[in-house]
Amino acid sequence: MARKSPLDGKLVTLIGGNGFIGSHVAQDLLERGARVRIAAREPEKAFKLKPLANLGQLQFARCNALDKRSIEACVAGSDAVVYLIGTFDGNQQALQADGAGIAARAAAETGAEAFVYVSAIGADPEAETGYSRTKGDGERQVQAAFPKATVIRPSVVFGEEAGLVPMFADLVKVMPVLPVFGAESEFQPVWVDDVAEGIANALEDPDTHGGKTYEAAGPDTLSMMEINRMIADGQDRERAFFPMPNALAKVFAVMPLTPINSDQLAMLEVGSVATKGTPGLAKLGVTPKPLSLFLDRWMVRYRKHGRFTEKRV
């Protein structure tokens, strides 16, 4: 008989739960029997989760993370809360830091048992980039308001439907020559389901994981150039990659309608590798899986003849 999860029947609110990581966290929690409230600006984006839930197990709430009362209303009645909002656009201070602090205070005041703040490797209140700086401030505000909160800092997250894999895969499919930003920078890509499992495990056992910070990183350290080449190999396509010079990349990043902004470029140049001595996914009971485990299967639809492409020996 399967073990009954401590989250069974508990109400877990996912603020920003309609996004890439949030939707996977929701799936994991639903499997554990939790009641899940998706609180987001556009909760209808998570309606695809409905078939996975039992009657009364999934709830949707419209949440404006710029509005204190909206956040408090969504947190009310929760046994646990996960704050997932991350953005490279808009008011990062309000969305990534202040909103998280409001949610943590509301959770503490209404008796929530657990709180998880999803940050990022490199988060630091003194960082130069707005993204890392406000994530660092978010950690500070959350820990001050909810001392037993768990902070989880992922490296670059990959999955089949979103994240870096489909973004690069679409480019590799159509472009014979591609520039690579931060080509030699190192990353530890982490599978979205491993991150989701780590978050759910932290919620299950706040006595063990509360008040701690974990860095969620994959088992392999890869350069951005290596990641691009792996994707091209998975598609059976010959592609020419060249490192984008930093000076040219910075000009490109400030131009309108480009797919990368200055914050993203700065983070690409720094990379995202777990800090030595900081607990990782293993301490959350998760064995992280490498990107290479998935690429051959995920790249089938990008190959010239799909599943009918001749397999390489």
N, C-alpha and C positions, 0 to 999 in steps of 0.2 A: 504493500500500500504506500502510495506517494506521501511524502512528508507534507503536512499542512503548513503553509507559509504563515509566519506571524502577521503578514499583511492581509491575510484573507478577511474580507469584509471591511477592511479599513478604507477610509477615504483619503486618497492621495491626490493633491492638486498639482498639476503641471503648468506652471506659468511659462508661456511660450511653448506649450506642448504640441502645437500644430507643425513645428519645424522638423527638420531632418532627424536630429537626435531625439527630440521629444516624442515623435511618433514611434520610435523603436523602444523608448522607455515605457510608453503606454502599453505596447504589445507585451512586453515582459511582465509588467504589473498585472495586466489582465489575466495572463496565464497563471499568476500566483493567487488569483482570486480577489485582488484588491478592487475597490470601486475607484474609478479614475475620473477626475474632473479636468477637462482640457480648457484652460483659461488662456485666451489669446485674442489679439485684435481681430483676427479672422478665423474663428474656431471652425468654420465650415470647411476649411482646408484639411481638417482631420476627420471629416465624415467617413472617409474610407475605412476607418477603424471600426465602424459600427458592426460589420459582420463578425468581428472577432470577440464581441462582448455578449454576455448573457443579459437578459432583461434587467434593466435597472443598474447595470454595472458601469455604464459610461455616460458621462454628463458633459455638456458643452456650455461654456460661459464666455461672454464677450468681455474682454479685459483690456483696459487702457492703462498701460504701464506708466503713462505720464500723469495719471490721476490717482492720488493717494486713496481716495474713497473706493475707486474701482478695484484696486489691488486688495484692499481690506475686505471688500465684499466677496471677492473670489476666494480668499484664504479662509473666511469664516467657516467653522465646522470641520476643518481638515484635521486628520490625524497626522498627516505628513505633507510636506510641501517641497517641490523641486523648482528652482528658479533657473530657467534655461535660456533666457533671452540673450542673444549676442548679435551685434550689428557692426558693420563697417561704415554705415551711413547714419544720418540723423543725429539726435542728441544722445551720444554715447554715455555721457555722465548720468543723465536721467534714466536711460534704459538699462544700462549694465551695472550701475552702482547704486544710485539713489532708490530706484525701484526695488532692487534686491534688498536694500536695507529696510524699506517700508514693509516688504513681504515678510522678512525675518522678524521684525518687531510684532507684526500682526499675528504671526504664527506663535511666537512666544506668549503673547498676551492672551491668546485664545486656547492655549493648552496643547498645541501640536507636539507630538512626541519626537519628531525628526524633521530636519531641514537639510537639503542638499543644494549647494550653490555650484553650478557648472561654470568653471572659470576657464583658464587656458594656460598651458606651459608658457612661462615668461611673464605672467601677470605680476605687476609691480606698481604700487602707487606712485613711484618716481620714474616710471618708464617714459621714454620720449614719445612713443606712439600713443595716440588717444585710445586705441583698442586695449592695449596692454595696461595702460595707466588706469583706465576706468574699471577694467576687470580686477586689477589689484585693489582699487578703492572699494569695489563691490565686496571682495573678500573681507576687507577691514570692517565695513559696515555690517555685514552679515554676522561676523564673529562677535562683534560688539553687542549686537541685538539678540543673538541666539548662540550663546557660547558653546553649546553642544552641536552646532551645525557641522556638517561635513563638506569640505571643499574638494572638488574633483577637477583637476586640470588636464584636459586631453591635449595630446599632440594633434597633428592634422588628422581629421577623421575621414575614413573612407567607407563607402557602401556602394551597392549596385545602382541605386536610383538617384543618388545625390552625393555631394562632396567632390573631392578632387578627381575620382576615377571617371565619371561620365563627362566632366568638364574637359579633361585632357583627351579622353577617348573621342569625343566629337571633333576636336581639332585635328587629332592624328588621322582621323578618317578622311578628312577633306583637304588637308594641307600637306604637300610634299616636303616643304621646308618650314621648320618651326623654330622661333626663338624661344629660349628657356630663361625665365627670370630666376635669379638666385640659383643658377645651375649647380654650383658646387656646395650649396648649403645643405646641411644634413637634417633629416627628419626621421621620426619613428612612427610611421602611419599606423593608426589604430582603427580596428574594425568597429563600426558603429554599434553592433550588437554586444561587443565586449564592454564598451562604455556603458551601454544601457544596463547590462547585467551588474556591473560594478555599482551603478547608482542604486539599483534595486536592492542589492545586498547591503549597501550602507543604510538604506531605509529600514531593512529588516532588523538590523542590529545596531541601533544608535548607541547602546551602552558601550559597544566595542569601537565603533567608528566615529562616534560623535566627537567634535572638537579637533578632528584630525584633517590633514591635507594629503591628498593622494594625487600622483601624476599618472595619468592613463596613457601609456605609450605601447606601441607594438613591439614585437621581439626583434625586428630588423631595423638597422640604421641605414637609410638610403639617401643619396643625394637627389635633388630634384631632376637632374639629368638622368639618373638611373631609373627613376619612376617613369619618366616619359618614354624611355627606351623599352622598359618592361611592357608598357601599354602597347607600343608599336609592335613588339614581338608577339604579344597576345593576339593582335589583329592580323598577323602575318603580312605586315606592310613594311616596306623599306622606306624609311623617312630620314631626312637630314636634319639634325638638331644643331643649333649653334647657341652658345652662351650669349645672352643679351648683355652688352656692356653696361655697367652701373650708371654711367653718366647718361646714356641714351634711355635707359630704363626709367630714370627719374623724370626725364622730359616726357616720356610716354605716359607715365602715371598721372601727371597733372593735366593731361589733355582731356577734353570732354568726350564722353561716350566710349571710353576705353574700358576693358574688362577688369582692370586692376587700378586701385588707387594708391596713394602714397603710403598709407598705413599698411596695406597688404604687401606692398613692395618691400617696405622696411622689415616686416616680419619674415618674408621669404628670404631676405638677405641674411637674417640672423639664424634662421632655422628653428627647429623645435625638437629638442632632444631632452629626455628626462634628466633631472638633476640628480647627481649621485647623492645617495643617502636619504632621498625622499621616498617614502613608501609608494609602491606602484600597484598595479591591478592584482598582482599575486596576493597582496595583503588584504584585498577585498574578495579573495576566493575565486579569482578569474585567471585563467591561463590564456593570454592574448594570442591571437592567430595572425600569421603574416599575410601581407598583401598577395604574395605569390600563390597562396593557397586558392585564391578565388579568381585570379585574372583569366586563366584559360577558359573557364566557363563563362565568365561575364563578358568576355570579348567576342563570343560567338556571333552575336547580332551585329557587330561592327565589321566582321570580315566580308570580303567581297561577295562570297557566295554563302554566307551564313553557315548553317550546319552542314552544307554540302562542300565546304572548302576542304580540299585535300589535306589530310593531316600530315604534319612534318614528322620525319623519323627522328 
